[in-house]
């Protein structure tokens, strides 16, 4: 494919994407050779059609409607995009799992995920990073309810001795609101015994 037609194909893809969408070079493999894709990405960035977040990660510019500032994608969105590209599954762990459940207001600068894909760490500017830790424990990926999956990982993060009444009741409320009986029955079997004891309906 000629460089210009490569660029046009890339340009059309970018124009059709939504504000804030994350794109990686692999999204453009049908548009031309790796070299043509690289030069097309540079050109799209120069024209302001794409923003480069870090090496190999780009996004469609999205602006804050109040002050017009550029809004970067979240690390979670980037992690999901990388997992999608690598055909891997990921689950947030640690402080980030607590944050997602509303049990912590802290948004960590370094997010750790368990993955069934390859282990790696991707660093971004200002000390932020995404870490994928490979896990052979397929139970992690066997949950039917994402809320149960997060709740159980969060409880493991807090630890049996450190769980407070408030955390327990908040997790139970979330499960009651978002998890069907059928999913609950399936997922509770995968939890450690102490968590089963706390959560049993």
MODELLER restraints for C-alpha pairs under 7 A, 6 or more apart:
rsr = mdl.restraints
at = mdl.atoms
rsr.add(forms.Gaussian(group=physical.xy_distance, feature=features.Distance(at['CA:1:A'], at['CA:32:A']), mean=5.56, stdev=0.5))
rsr.add(forms.Gaussian(group=physical.xy_distance, feature=features.Distance(at['CA:3:A'], at['CA:36:A']), mean=5.73, stdev=0.5))
rsr.add(forms.Gaussian(group=physical.xy_distance, feature=features.Distance(at['CA:6:A'], at['CA:31:A']), mean=5.06, stdev=0.5))
rsr.add(forms.Gaussian(group=physical.xy_distance, feature=features.Distance(at['CA:6:A'], at['CA:32:A']), mean=5.37, stdev=0.5))
rsr.add(forms.Gaussian(group=physical.xy_distance, feature=features.Distance(at['CA:6:A'], at['CA:36:A']), mean=6.51, stdev=0.5))
rsr.add(forms.Gaussian(group=physical.xy_distance, feature=features.Distance(at['CA:7:A'], at['CA:40:A']), mean=5.20, stdev=0.5))
rsr.add(forms.Gaussian(group=physical.xy_distance, feature=features.Distance(at['CA:9:A'], at['CA:31:A']), mean=5.73, stdev=0.5))
rsr.add(forms.Gaussian(group=physical.xy_distance, feature=features.Distance(at['CA:10:A'], at['CA:28:A']), mean=6.55, stdev=0.5))
rsr.add(forms.Gaussian(group=physical.xy_distance, feature=features.Distance(at['CA:10:A'], at['CA:31:A']), mean=6.22, stdev=0.5))
rsr.add(forms.Gaussian(group=physical.xy_distance, feature=features.Distance(at['CA:10:A'], at['CA:40:A']), mean=6.97, stdev=0.5))
rsr.add(forms.Gaussian(group=physical.xy_distance, feature=features.Distance(at['CA:18:A'], at['CA:60:A']), mean=6.92, stdev=0.5))
rsr.add(forms.Gaussian(group=physical.xy_distance, feature=features.Distance(at['CA:19:A'], at['CA:60:A']), mean=5.18, stdev=0.5))
rsr.add(forms.Gaussian(group=physical.xy_distance, feature=features.Distance(at['CA:19:A'], at['CA:61:A']), mean=5.84, stdev=0.5))
rsr.add(forms.Gaussian(group=physical.xy_distance, feature=features.Distance(at['CA:19:A'], at['CA:62:A']), mean=5.01, stdev=0.5))
rsr.add(forms.Gaussian(group=physical.xy_distance, feature=features.Distance(at['CA:20:A'], at['CA:59:A']), mean=5.87, stdev=0.5))
rsr.add(forms.Gaussian(group=physical.xy_distance, feature=features.Distance(at['CA:20:A'], at['CA:60:A']), mean=4.95, stdev=0.5))
rsr.add(forms.Gaussian(group=physical.xy_distance, feature=features.Distance(at['CA:20:A'], at['CA:61:A']), mean=5.79, stdev=0.5))
rsr.add(forms.Gaussian(group=physical.xy_distance, feature=features.Distance(at['CA:20:A'], at['CA:62:A']), mean=5.16, stdev=0.5))
rsr.add(forms.Gaussian(group=physical.xy_distance, feature=features.Distance(at['CA:20:A'], at['CA:73:A']), mean=6.32, stdev=0.5))
rsr.add(forms.Gaussian(group=physical.xy_distance, feature=features.Distance(at['CA:21:A'], at['CA:59:A']), mean=5.47, stdev=0.5))
rsr.add(forms.Gaussian(group=physical.xy_distance, feature=features.Distance(at['CA:21:A'], at['CA:60:A']), mean=5.42, stdev=0.5))
rsr.add(forms.Gaussian(group=physical.xy_distance, feature=features.Distance(at['CA:22:A'], at['CA:58:A']), mean=5.75, stdev=0.5))
rsr.add(forms.Gaussian(group=physical.xy_distance, feature=features.Distance(at['CA:22:A'], at['CA:59:A']), mean=4.24, stdev=0.5))
rsr.add(forms.Gaussian(group=physical.xy_distance, feature=features.Distance(at['CA:22:A'], at['CA:60:A']), mean=6.61, stdev=0.5))
rsr.add(forms.Gaussian(group=physical.xy_distance, feature=features.Distance(at['CA:22:A'], at['CA:78:A']), mean=6.99, stdev=0.5))
rsr.add(forms.Gaussian(group=physical.xy_distance, feature=features.Distance(at['CA:22:A'], at['CA:81:A']), mean=6.94, stdev=0.5))
rsr.add(forms.Gaussian(group=physical.xy_distance, feature=features.Distance(at['CA:23:A'], at['CA:57:A']), mean=6.22, stdev=0.5))
rsr.add(forms.Gaussian(group=physical.xy_distance, feature=features.Distance(at['CA:23:A'], at['CA:58:A']), mean=5.11, stdev=0.5))
rsr.add(forms.Gaussian(group=physical.xy_distance, feature=features.Distance(at['CA:23:A'], at['CA:59:A']), mean=5.58, stdev=0.5))
rsr.add(forms.Gaussian(group=physical.xy_distance, feature=features.Distance(at['CA:24:A'], at['CA:56:A']), mean=5.77, stdev=0.5))
rsr.add(forms.Gaussian(group=physical.xy_distance, feature=features.Distance(at['CA:24:A'], at['CA:57:A']), mean=5.16, stdev=0.5))
rsr.add(forms.Gaussian(group=physical.xy_distance, feature=features.Distance(at['CA:24:A'], at['CA:58:A']), mean=6.09, stdev=0.5))
rsr.add(forms.Gaussian(group=physical.xy_distance, feature=features.Distance(at['CA:25:A'], at['CA:37:A']), mean=6.93, stdev=0.5))
rsr.add(forms.Gaussian(group=physical.xy_distance, feature=features.Distance(at['CA:25:A'], at['CA:56:A']), mean=6.37, stdev=0.5))
rsr.add(forms.Gaussian(group=physical.xy_distance, feature=features.Distance(at['CA:28:A'], at['CA:37:A']), mean=6.67, stdev=0.5))
rsr.add(forms.Gaussian(group=physical.xy_distance, feature=features.Distance(at['CA:44:A'], at['CA:50:A']), mean=5.53, stdev=0.5))
rsr.add(forms.Gaussian(group=physical.xy_distance, feature=features.Distance(at['CA:45:A'], at['CA:51:A']), mean=5.54, stdev=0.5))
rsr.add(forms.Gaussian(group=physical.xy_distance, feature=features.Distance(at['CA:45:A'], at['CA:52:A']), mean=6.87, stdev=0.5))
rsr.add(forms.Gaussian(group=physical.xy_distance, feature=features.Distance(at['CA:49:A'], at['CA:60:A']), mean=6.60, stdev=0.5))
rsr.add(forms.Gaussian(group=physical.xy_distance, feature=features.Distance(at['CA:50:A'], at['CA:58:A']), mean=6.44, stdev=0.5))
rsr.add(forms.Gaussian(group=physical.xy_distance, feature=features.Distance(at['CA:50:A'], at['CA:59:A']), mean=5.70, stdev=0.5))
rsr.add(forms.Gaussian(group=physical.xy_distance, feature=features.Distance(at['CA:50:A'], at['CA:60:A']), mean=4.97, stdev=0.5))
rsr.add(forms.Gaussian(group=physical.xy_distance, feature=features.Distance(at['CA:50:A'], at['CA:61:A']), mean=6.14, stdev=0.5))
rsr.add(forms.Gaussian(group=physical.xy_distance, feature=features.Distance(at['CA:51:A'], at['CA:58:A']), mean=5.48, stdev=0.5))
rsr.add(forms.Gaussian(group=physical.xy_distance, feature=features.Distance(at['CA:51:A'], at['CA:59:A']), mean=5.31, stdev=0.5))
rsr.add(forms.Gaussian(group=physical.xy_distance, feature=features.Distance(at['CA:51:A'], at['CA:60:A']), mean=6.25, stdev=0.5))
rsr.add(forms.Gaussian(group=physical.xy_distance, feature=features.Distance(at['CA:51:A'], at['CA:61:A']), mean=6.08, stdev=0.5))
rsr.add(forms.Gaussian(group=physical.xy_distance, feature=features.Distance(at['CA:52:A'], at['CA:58:A']), mean=4.37, stdev=0.5))
rsr.add(forms.Gaussian(group=physical.xy_distance, feature=features.Distance(at['CA:52:A'], at['CA:59:A']), mean=6.52, stdev=0.5))
rsr.add(forms.Gaussian(group=physical.xy_distance, feature=features.Distance(at['CA:53:A'], at['CA:59:A']), mean=6.91, stdev=0.5))
rsr.add(forms.Gaussian(group=physical.xy_distance, feature=features.Distance(at['CA:54:A'], at['CA:124:A']), mean=6.52, stdev=0.5))
rsr.add(forms.Gaussian(group=physical.xy_distance, feature=features.Distance(at['CA:61:A'], at['CA:70:A']), mean=6.75, stdev=0.5))
rsr.add(forms.Gaussian(group=physical.xy_distance, feature=features.Distance(at['CA:62:A'], at['CA:70:A']), mean=5.89, stdev=0.5))
rsr.add(forms.Gaussian(group=physical.xy_distance, feature=features.Distance(at['CA:62:A'], at['CA:71:A']), mean=5.49, stdev=0.5))
rsr.add(forms.Gaussian(group=physical.xy_distance, feature=features.Distance(at['CA:63:A'], at['CA:69:A']), mean=5.35, stdev=0.5))
rsr.add(forms.Gaussian(group=physical.xy_distance, feature=features.Distance(at['CA:63:A'], at['CA:70:A']), mean=4.53, stdev=0.5))
rsr.add(forms.Gaussian(group=physical.xy_distance, feature=features.Distance(at['CA:63:A'], at['CA:71:A']), mean=5.45, stdev=0.5))
rsr.add(forms.Gaussian(group=physical.xy_distance, feature=features.Distance(at['CA:64:A'], at['CA:70:A']), mean=6.27, stdev=0.5))
rsr.add(forms.Gaussian(group=physical.xy_distance, feature=features.Distance(at['CA:64:A'], at['CA:71:A']), mean=6.17, stdev=0.5))
rsr.add(forms.Gaussian(group=physical.xy_distance, feature=features.Distance(at['CA:83:A'], at['CA:89:A']), mean=6.16, stdev=0.5))
rsr.add(forms.Gaussian(group=physical.xy_distance, feature=features.Distance(at['CA:83:A'], at['CA:90:A']), mean=6.73, stdev=0.5))
rsr.add(forms.Gaussian(group=physical.xy_distance, feature=features.Distance(at['CA:88:A'], at['CA:115:A']), mean=6.68, stdev=0.5))
rsr.add(forms.Gaussian(group=physical.xy_distance, feature=features.Distance(at['CA:88:A'], at['CA:116:A']), mean=5.91, stdev=0.5))
rsr.add(forms.Gaussian(group=physical.xy_distance, feature=features.Distance(at['CA:88:A'], at['CA:117:A']), mean=4.86, stdev=0.5))
rsr.add(forms.Gaussian(group=physical.xy_distance, feature=features.Distance(at['CA:89:A'], at['CA:115:A']), mean=5.51, stdev=0.5))
rsr.add(forms.Gaussian(group=physical.xy_distance, feature=features.Distance(at['CA:89:A'], at['CA:116:A']), mean=5.79, stdev=0.5))
rsr.add(forms.Gaussian(group=physical.xy_distance, feature=features.Distance(at['CA:89:A'], at['CA:117:A']), mean=6.85, stdev=0.5))
rsr.add(forms.Gaussian(group=physical.xy_distance, feature=features.Distance(at['CA:90:A'], at['CA:113:A']), mean=5.86, stdev=0.5))
rsr.add(forms.Gaussian(group=physical.xy_distance, feature=features.Distance(at['CA:90:A'], at['CA:114:A']), mean=5.54, stdev=0.5))
rsr.add(forms.Gaussian(group=physical.xy_distance, feature=features.Distance(at['CA:90:A'], at['CA:115:A']), mean=4.47, stdev=0.5))
rsr.add(forms.Gaussian(group=physical.xy_distance, feature=features.Distance(at['CA:91:A'], at['CA:113:A']), mean=5.18, stdev=0.5))
rsr.add(forms.Gaussian(group=physical.xy_distance, feature=features.Distance(at['CA:91:A'], at['CA:114:A']), mean=5.23, stdev=0.5))
rsr.add(forms.Gaussian(group=physical.xy_distance, feature=features.Distance(at['CA:91:A'], at['CA:115:A']), mean=6.59, stdev=0.5))
rsr.add(forms.Gaussian(group=physical.xy_distance, feature=features.Distance(at['CA:92:A'], at['CA:112:A']), mean=6.21, stdev=0.5))
rsr.add(forms.Gaussian(group=physical.xy_distance, feature=features.Distance(at['CA:92:A'], at['CA:113:A']), mean=4.46, stdev=0.5))
rsr.add(forms.Gaussian(group=physical.xy_distance, feature=features.Distance(at['CA:92:A'], at['CA:114:A']), mean=6.58, stdev=0.5))
rsr.add(forms.Gaussian(group=physical.xy_distance, feature=features.Distance(at['CA:93:A'], at['CA:112:A']), mean=5.80, stdev=0.5))
rsr.add(forms.Gaussian(group=physical.xy_distance, feature=features.Distance(at['CA:93:A'], at['CA:113:A']), mean=5.51, stdev=0.5))
rsr.add(forms.Gaussian(group=physical.xy_distance, feature=features.Distance(at['CA:93:A'], at['CA:114:A']), mean=6.87, stdev=0.5))
rsr.add(forms.Gaussian(group=physical.xy_distance, feature=features.Distance(at['CA:93:A'], at['CA:153:A']), mean=6.27, stdev=0.5))
rsr.add(forms.Gaussian(group=physical.xy_distance, feature=features.Distance(at['CA:93:A'], at['CA:154:A']), mean=6.84, stdev=0.5))
rsr.add(forms.Gaussian(group=physical.xy_distance, feature=features.Distance(at['CA:94:A'], at['CA:112:A']), mean=7.00, stdev=0.5))
rsr.add(forms.Gaussian(group=physical.xy_distance, feature=features.Distance(at['CA:94:A'], at['CA:154:A']), mean=6.43, stdev=0.5))
rsr.add(forms.Gaussian(group=physical.xy_distance, feature=features.Distance(at['CA:94:A'], at['CA:157:A']), mean=5.53, stdev=0.5))
rsr.add(forms.Gaussian(group=physical.xy_distance, feature=features.Distance(at['CA:95:A'], at['CA:108:A']), mean=6.74, stdev=0.5))
rsr.add(forms.Gaussian(group=physical.xy_distance, feature=features.Distance(at['CA:96:A'], at['CA:107:A']), mean=6.52, stdev=0.5))
rsr.add(forms.Gaussian(group=physical.xy_distance, feature=features.Distance(at['CA:96:A'], at['CA:108:A']), mean=6.35, stdev=0.5))
rsr.add(forms.Gaussian(group=physical.xy_distance, feature=features.Distance(at['CA:96:A'], at['CA:111:A']), mean=6.35, stdev=0.5))
rsr.add(forms.Gaussian(group=physical.xy_distance, feature=features.Distance(at['CA:97:A'], at['CA:150:A']), mean=5.96, stdev=0.5))
rsr.add(forms.Gaussian(group=physical.xy_distance, feature=features.Distance(at['CA:97:A'], at['CA:154:A']), mean=5.55, stdev=0.5))
rsr.add(forms.Gaussian(group=physical.xy_distance, feature=features.Distance(at['CA:98:A'], at['CA:104:A']), mean=5.41, stdev=0.5))
rsr.add(forms.Gaussian(group=physical.xy_distance, feature=features.Distance(at['CA:98:A'], at['CA:154:A']), mean=5.48, stdev=0.5))
rsr.add(forms.Gaussian(group=physical.xy_distance, feature=features.Distance(at['CA:99:A'], at['CA:105:A']), mean=5.80, stdev=0.5))
rsr.add(forms.Gaussian(group=physical.xy_distance, feature=features.Distance(at['CA:99:A'], at['CA:106:A']), mean=6.36, stdev=0.5))
rsr.add(forms.Gaussian(group=physical.xy_distance, feature=features.Distance(at['CA:99:A'], at['CA:107:A']), mean=6.51, stdev=0.5))
rsr.add(forms.Gaussian(group=physical.xy_distance, feature=features.Distance(at['CA:103:A'], at['CA:167:A']), mean=6.75, stdev=0.5))
rsr.add(forms.Gaussian(group=physical.xy_distance, feature=features.Distance(at['CA:109:A'], at['CA:128:A']), mean=4.80, stdev=0.5))
rsr.add(forms.Gaussian(group=physical.xy_distance, feature=features.Distance(at['CA:109:A'], at['CA:129:A']), mean=6.57, stdev=0.5))
rsr.add(forms.Gaussian(group=physical.xy_distance, feature=features.Distance(at['CA:110:A'], at['CA:128:A']), mean=5.28, stdev=0.5))
rsr.add(forms.Gaussian(group=physical.xy_distance, feature=features.Distance(at['CA:110:A'], at['CA:129:A']), mean=4.61, stdev=0.5))
rsr.add(forms.Gaussian(group=physical.xy_distance, feature=features.Distance(at['CA:110:A'], at['CA:130:A']), mean=5.69, stdev=0.5))
rsr.add(forms.Gaussian(group=physical.xy_distance, feature=features.Distance(at['CA:111:A'], at['CA:129:A']), mean=6.44, stdev=0.5))
rsr.add(forms.Gaussian(group=physical.xy_distance, feature=features.Distance(at['CA:111:A'], at['CA:130:A']), mean=4.97, stdev=0.5))
rsr.add(forms.Gaussian(group=physical.xy_distance, feature=features.Distance(at['CA:111:A'], at['CA:131:A']), mean=6.22, stdev=0.5))
rsr.add(forms.Gaussian(group=physical.xy_distance, feature=features.Distance(at['CA:112:A'], at['CA:130:A']), mean=5.97, stdev=0.5))
rsr.add(forms.Gaussian(group=physical.xy_distance, feature=features.Distance(at['CA:112:A'], at['CA:131:A']), mean=4.71, stdev=0.5))
rsr.add(forms.Gaussian(group=physical.xy_distance, feature=features.Distance(at['CA:112:A'], at['CA:132:A']), mean=6.02, stdev=0.5))
rsr.add(forms.Gaussian(group=physical.xy_distance, feature=features.Distance(at['CA:113:A'], at['CA:131:A']), mean=6.17, stdev=0.5))
rsr.add(forms.Gaussian(group=physical.xy_distance, feature=features.Distance(at['CA:113:A'], at['CA:132:A']), mean=4.97, stdev=0.5))
rsr.add(forms.Gaussian(group=physical.xy_distance, feature=features.Distance(at['CA:113:A'], at['CA:133:A']), mean=6.10, stdev=0.5))
rsr.add(forms.Gaussian(group=physical.xy_distance, feature=features.Distance(at['CA:114:A'], at['CA:132:A']), mean=5.82, stdev=0.5))
rsr.add(forms.Gaussian(group=physical.xy_distance, feature=features.Distance(at['CA:114:A'], at['CA:133:A']), mean=4.88, stdev=0.5))
rsr.add(forms.Gaussian(group=physical.xy_distance, feature=features.Distance(at['CA:114:A'], at['CA:134:A']), mean=5.90, stdev=0.5))
rsr.add(forms.Gaussian(group=physical.xy_distance, feature=features.Distance(at['CA:114:A'], at['CA:135:A']), mean=6.14, stdev=0.5))
rsr.add(forms.Gaussian(group=physical.xy_distance, feature=features.Distance(at['CA:115:A'], at['CA:132:A']), mean=5.98, stdev=0.5))
rsr.add(forms.Gaussian(group=physical.xy_distance, feature=features.Distance(at['CA:115:A'], at['CA:133:A']), mean=5.82, stdev=0.5))
rsr.add(forms.Gaussian(group=physical.xy_distance, feature=features.Distance(at['CA:115:A'], at['CA:134:A']), mean=4.93, stdev=0.5))
rsr.add(forms.Gaussian(group=physical.xy_distance, feature=features.Distance(at['CA:115:A'], at['CA:135:A']), mean=5.93, stdev=0.5))
rsr.add(forms.Gaussian(group=physical.xy_distance, feature=features.Distance(at['CA:116:A'], at['CA:134:A']), mean=5.57, stdev=0.5))
rsr.add(forms.Gaussian(group=physical.xy_distance, feature=features.Distance(at['CA:116:A'], at['CA:135:A']), mean=5.74, stdev=0.5))
rsr.add(forms.Gaussian(group=physical.xy_distance, feature=features.Distance(at['CA:116:A'], at['CA:136:A']), mean=6.84, stdev=0.5))
rsr.add(forms.Gaussian(group=physical.xy_distance, feature=features.Distance(at['CA:117:A'], at['CA:134:A']), mean=6.20, stdev=0.5))
rsr.add(forms.Gaussian(group=physical.xy_distance, feature=features.Distance(at['CA:118:A'], at['CA:134:A']), mean=5.90, stdev=0.5))
rsr.add(forms.Gaussian(group=physical.xy_distance, feature=features.Distance(at['CA:119:A'], at['CA:132:A']), mean=5.05, stdev=0.5))
rsr.add(forms.Gaussian(group=physical.xy_distance, feature=features.Distance(at['CA:119:A'], at['CA:133:A']), mean=4.90, stdev=0.5))
rsr.add(forms.Gaussian(group=physical.xy_distance, feature=features.Distance(at['CA:119:A'], at['CA:134:A']), mean=4.92, stdev=0.5))
rsr.add(forms.Gaussian(group=physical.xy_distance, feature=features.Distance(at['CA:120:A'], at['CA:131:A']), mean=5.95, stdev=0.5))
rsr.add(forms.Gaussian(group=physical.xy_distance, feature=features.Distance(at['CA:120:A'], at['CA:132:A']), mean=5.30, stdev=0.5))
rsr.add(forms.Gaussian(group=physical.xy_distance, feature=features.Distance(at['CA:120:A'], at['CA:133:A']), mean=6.90, stdev=0.5))
rsr.add(forms.Gaussian(group=physical.xy_distance, feature=features.Distance(at['CA:121:A'], at['CA:129:A']), mean=6.86, stdev=0.5))
rsr.add(forms.Gaussian(group=physical.xy_distance, feature=features.Distance(at['CA:121:A'], at['CA:130:A']), mean=5.74, stdev=0.5))
rsr.add(forms.Gaussian(group=physical.xy_distance, feature=features.Distance(at['CA:121:A'], at['CA:131:A']), mean=4.29, stdev=0.5))
rsr.add(forms.Gaussian(group=physical.xy_distance, feature=features.Distance(at['CA:121:A'], at['CA:132:A']), mean=6.17, stdev=0.5))
rsr.add(forms.Gaussian(group=physical.xy_distance, feature=features.Distance(at['CA:122:A'], at['CA:129:A']), mean=5.53, stdev=0.5))
rsr.add(forms.Gaussian(group=physical.xy_distance, feature=features.Distance(at['CA:122:A'], at['CA:130:A']), mean=5.28, stdev=0.5))
rsr.add(forms.Gaussian(group=physical.xy_distance, feature=features.Distance(at['CA:122:A'], at['CA:131:A']), mean=6.39, stdev=0.5))
rsr.add(forms.Gaussian(group=physical.xy_distance, feature=features.Distance(at['CA:123:A'], at['CA:129:A']), mean=4.28, stdev=0.5))
rsr.add(forms.Gaussian(group=physical.xy_distance, feature=features.Distance(at['CA:123:A'], at['CA:130:A']), mean=6.57, stdev=0.5))
rsr.add(forms.Gaussian(group=physical.xy_distance, feature=features.Distance(at['CA:139:A'], at['CA:190:A']), mean=6.39, stdev=0.5))
rsr.add(forms.Gaussian(group=physical.xy_distance, feature=features.Distance(at['CA:143:A'], at['CA:149:A']), mean=5.83, stdev=0.5))
rsr.add(forms.Gaussian(group=physical.xy_distance, feature=features.Distance(at['CA:143:A'], at['CA:187:A']), mean=5.40, stdev=0.5))
rsr.add(forms.Gaussian(group=physical.xy_distance, feature=features.Distance(at['CA:144:A'], at['CA:183:A']), mean=5.81, stdev=0.5))
rsr.add(forms.Gaussian(group=physical.xy_distance, feature=features.Distance(at['CA:144:A'], at['CA:187:A']), mean=6.57, stdev=0.5))
rsr.add(forms.Gaussian(group=physical.xy_distance, feature=features.Distance(at['CA:145:A'], at['CA:179:A']), mean=6.51, stdev=0.5))
rsr.add(forms.Gaussian(group=physical.xy_distance, feature=features.Distance(at['CA:145:A'], at['CA:183:A']), mean=6.05, stdev=0.5))
rsr.add(forms.Gaussian(group=physical.xy_distance, feature=features.Distance(at['CA:147:A'], at['CA:175:A']), mean=6.78, stdev=0.5))
rsr.add(forms.Gaussian(group=physical.xy_distance, feature=features.Distance(at['CA:148:A'], at['CA:175:A']), mean=6.80, stdev=0.5))
rsr.add(forms.Gaussian(group=physical.xy_distance, feature=features.Distance(at['CA:148:A'], at['CA:187:A']), mean=6.85, stdev=0.5))
rsr.add(forms.Gaussian(group=physical.xy_distance, feature=features.Distance(at['CA:151:A'], at['CA:171:A']), mean=6.52, stdev=0.5))
rsr.add(forms.Gaussian(group=physical.xy_distance, feature=features.Distance(at['CA:152:A'], at['CA:191:A']), mean=6.62, stdev=0.5))
rsr.add(forms.Gaussian(group=physical.xy_distance, feature=features.Distance(at['CA:160:A'], at['CA:194:A']), mean=6.98, stdev=0.5))
rsr.add(forms.Gaussian(group=physical.xy_distance, feature=features.Distance(at['CA:172:A'], at['CA:199:A']), mean=6.78, stdev=0.5))
rsr.add(forms.Gaussian(group=physical.xy_distance, feature=features.Distance(at['CA:188:A'], at['CA:196:A']), mean=6.19, stdev=0.5))
